[in-house]
Amino acid sequence: MQILVRYHEVGLKGKNRPAFVNQLVGNLKRALSGVPGSRVRADQGQLVVTAPDDSSHDQIRMAIATTYGIARYAFAYEVDRDVEGLKVGVKDFIDRQQRSFSTFRIASNRADKAFRLTSPELNAELGSFVQSFNGARVDIKNADFTIYVDVRPRATYVYSDPEPGPGGLPVGSSGRVAALLSGGIDSPVAAARMMRRGCPVTFIHFHSFPLVDASSREKAIRLVQLLDQYQSKSRLFLVPFADVQREIIAAVPTAYRVVTYRRFMVRIAGEIAKREGAISLVSGESVGQVASQTMENIATIDASSTVPILRPLIGMDKVEIIDQARTIGTYDVSIERDEDCCSLFVPAHPVLRSTPAFAERAEDSLDIEALVHKALDDVEIVGATREAVGVF
């Protein structure tokens, strides 16, 4: 069988397009590694996947759904390239569909300009032929059934019902980022949105084990396993945060504790990002969703970071984020109950409109550098397959 795969934004990349296409080809090959005998090649503005006829359509669909950079795809039949052979192929294709239709249209694409008929001429020729044995009426605008014909130098294909791909850019075509992964609904969606922009993602999770149970660590590992479908070979940094929290609780005014937690998280995560070659941090914050996500508090948190912080969900509401979490497959794990470090020692009335100056004064008695390095010394690194990669 053949599957025709159309690019998304890759087709707009001008002279850099070959690099994007090569990245997409490699990513799709990895995604299809579980389909024995499958092959992927580039072919004039699209990819062609060839797989054994008994391959699972659902398995191929899943591979494509987790490969960013694809606009749409279709399962296609290869037919003879001459007009009479095309007619035979179109009739055979219609017979295999086993569907009734009263209106139809032919949509031809003549990528091979040496083919003797233009696209409108081929549409007319094949349309008359289908009417001769089927009796259906041609309807250009509102057809019950559209038959696509793709004439290329190496082969000609017939297909119908193209399916949408995930869009975006192929992972690996943009710079690496480091995502703060909380275990909730938002942060996995933020990470996936950056993957969709072509960015490989390193994951960082802060936990307060053993002050709380290990459930947040386990959730983080499972979320990375799910997100690994979109990029492969993901690494998760598990950062112990309990000792930092104890110091903050002892030194910082109650209302400023949550903001101070976040400021230390971005300091620690920033060091991990630099060592991993990540250009920026990624956070799942959305304006006004919780107390720490007011514009003032976001600015106070940003003031402590030495690397840029990207917030791809910043203007989204919770319903939109939940919909995307369901789409990428992380929602069910994210809503499982766990004890995360952010819920530990949370004040009843956190500050809503903090300032960087006041936050800095609140941290005066803390040895910031020592606390950051202590947390880094005890970091664990885990792969998406749950193997322990090492310590930081």
Phi, psi and omega in degrees: 000156176240143175236121178270126186240120179265140176294165168258249183288346182305324183293350182259009192269007173057228184294340178274358186304317181305322179295319178294318180296316179299320178296317180295318178300313180297318180296318181291325175299317178296318180296330182266011183298337178275002178253097184303136176082003180282148179222153180228133175218153176276144183208089173048071174085006176206173172250149174241121176259129175246131180218155176304147185300334181269010179294152180286121176297321181295322179294321178292318178300317180296319179298318180290321181297337181255017178244101180293147181111356183256127180276312181199167180207164179206141172283125189235161174249134175275132183231169179297150188273342178281161187299316181294321176295325177297318179299315178300317181295320179295317179297316179298320179298313180297318180298321181291333182291331179051051179226145178265147178206142180260340176227152180205170171211154174256131178239101184262146172234113182261081178290333176268101184289352177278348179296138194289338179255142172286170179301312178299321179295319179292321176302314181294316181298312182287326178297316177297321179296314180298319178299328184295331181246348184249324180084359180290157182264141176284131176222107186291325188265323187228050182289145173292330188217125176251128178253117181265136177235124184241106183263118183233162182300325185267337184193165174234138186234150173235136180202172175214170172052060174299146183250147182287143172264183184280349178074190176081204180245152179294135178300132183106350180270352176236176183287156180289145174232162177242120186259132173281114186253110185274331188104351177276197183282322194286311190296324175296325178294318178300317179297316181295324179295327176287324173301320180295339174269011175093004185270123167294143186241129167262139185254142179228123180237128177263134181223160180244024173295133013261012176295331173235174180288178185270014187297324181291324177298315181296319177298317180300317179297316181294322178295320178294323177299320178293315182289338180296340176301332186269347182218334180070149177059041179288150176237137180242127176261118179262113188252118176288128188240357186298316182295321177297318180297320179301316181294321179295317181299323182284337190244336191254138176307143188308313185296336184264003186297313184297315178299321180292321173307310184296321180296320178290324178300315182288332175295313181293313180297326178297322177293319177296317180302314181299316182290335179272355183079020178277139185278330182207167172268158176231131180234153181267021183288147175228134188306125172079005184291317175223175187302323183284355186249024168289160180300321180295316181291324176298318179295321179295319178294315180300327184296341181268354187267143177261359176231156179299148176243120178263139180231083186294346180259009194305324183255010182267153173262174188295323180298317179297319181293318179298318178301318180289326177298322177293320181297317182274354173090015182259350189300312185298322178287319184298328184273358176294144182291139176205168177251101182259165186292334182287338179272356182271128177060036178280129180290155180293328184227078180291153179297140180259331184231072181283170173228147178303322182297315180292321178298321178295319178295323180295335181265004187305321185275359181267141173272088188300312183298318181296318181293320178298314182291327177296317178296319181294326181296333185253014180292138172255145177244126184235139176275167182296340178268013176079000179287144176283116182280327180154195175247157186287000000 
